[in-house]
Amino acid sequence: MKPAPVKPAISIEVLNQIDIRVGTIRSVADVPGSDKLVQLRVSFGDHERTIVAGLKQERANPGDLEGKQALFVVNLEARKMRGMTSEGMLFDIGYEDGVTPVLATPENPVPDGTRAG
């Protein structure tokens, strides 16, 4: 596989605006009427959020992600996807490059809500 080209440079100020946190995936449920989307319920320590992600075609059993920690962008504007509100974005590695997807995860377990960066 040849890596995709690097995206245009951004300033450190722009990077510092992105809030990336560790969360534990508590549940995974199908989004009705979608052949791609699942609804993740994710713990960030002091609260939980719903994150809608296109995982159905990436993994044989998205439910296997329950209990796993991963990185999430938590300060994106909420958006509706198939009638459900998504309150962030999962960092998933590989799909866009045609590689079998994997989660971006901490090396060792850390408290939910821990910031990356």
N, C-alpha and C positions, 0 to 999 in steps of 0.2 A: 504494500500500500504506500502510495505517495502522500505525505501530509498535505492538507489544504493550505493555500496561501495564508500568510499572517494577515489579520485584519489591520486597517489603518491605525496608527498610533493615537492614543488618547492621553490626556494629561493625568497626573496623579490626583488632581482635584476631582476629576470625573470618576476615577477609580474609587476614591474614598467615599463617593456618594452611594456606592452599591453596598447594601447590607446583606452579607452572606452569613448564614448561621447553620449550625448543626441541629437537626431535628430527628426524632425517632418516628418512623412510620408505624402508626398504631393499627391502621386498618386500610384495606384496599377493596374498593367496590366498583363494579361496572357502572359506567354512565349509560343510562337507558338510551337506546337509539343510536349509539355510536359504536363503530367497529374499531376505533383507535383509543378512545379516552377511558381512563379510570379516575376515580375519586380517591385521593389519599387523605387520610386524617392523620395529621402530623403534630407531635408534641414538641413544643419549644420551651419546655420547662415551666414557665409561668402561665402559658396558654397553649391552646391547640388551634390549628388552622386547617382549612380545607384547601388542598392543592389539586388541581385537575391537570393530569399529564397524559400524553399520548404513548402509553406503554403496552397496549394490547398486542400490537404487531411486532414489538421489540422483544418480547419475552413469552415463553411458552406458558408460564404461570405467574402473572404479576403478583398474585397473592403471596408468593415466596418472599416478597420484600417486607412483609410485616415483621416488625421487631428490629429492622435494620436501621442504623443511623446513616444519614446522608447530608449533603450540603444543599441548601435552598437559598434563593434570593427572596428576602422577606419584605423588601420595600418597593416592589413593583405595584403599580396601581392595580386594584382588583379588576378582574374582567370576567364577563359571562362567557361560558363555553357550554353549549348544548343545554342552556337553561340553568347551569350551576355556576356559582361564583367561585373563581380561583383566586386565592389570597397569597400568591407567590409562585415561584418556579423552581422545580427540581433541577439540580445539575446532574445530567445524565451524559455519560461519556461514550462516544463512538458511533452513535446511530447516523449522524450527518455524514460521517466518513465511510460508511459501509462496514463498520466494525461491529461485532457483537456488543451491544450496549452493556455497560457496567455503571454502577453508582460511583459518584465522587464521595468517598468516605474518609473519616478520620482514621489515622493509623491505629489508634487505641480508642476505646470508648471514652467519651467526654460528656460533661453535663449538657443536656438539651438546652439550646439557646446560646451555646458558646459561639462567639464570633470568629469568622475566618478573616485572615488578612493582617 
